[in-house]
Structure formats: C-alpha cells, structure tokens
C-alpha cells in the first residue's frame, strides 16, 4: 500500500510539522507500506533523516527524487492561494521521498 503526502508549497517549519504528524500516525496505526512525500523544502532530506532516527520504529528512506518545479505548477499554486510569490522565490525543484514502514 502506498500513501501520498503532498506538501505542495509548504516550507519549514510547517512542512516538517505535517511530516512528523504523518509518521507518528503511521507508527500508531502500525502502517505497513510506503508513504511518498512531495515537497519543495530543500532541508527536508536532513530533517527527515534526523526525525526518523529519533523514532522508535523501523522506517527506511528510499532514494530522493529531485525534479524541476514547472512554471505551470507555480502558477497553479499562486492562483489557488496555496503559495505566494515570496514563498516561491528561489524555489526551482521539487523533492519526493519514499518512506517504507514495516
């Protein structure tokens, strides 16, 4: 089973708050499967590794996948109010992490 946590244009600290909440919920529910995390937050690799190491559960992080953030996606976030110009300034990539719970 694969679940997706799309953080869209959220940056830290809010992005990491959602990630910690999702990880804790998965642990509490004894989730067995994968969670894909989509984010624009460049520090997520470091923060995610640190948090997982502090958890009392077996969670593995798969390979980080980095892609260019399209102008179309930026425009959609701006139009929907999910991001502001200031929040997206200098953001050029999206990152996807796969967490494996077992």
Order of alpha helices (4+ residues) and beta strands (2+ residues): beta-alpha-beta-alpha-beta-beta-alpha-alpha-beta
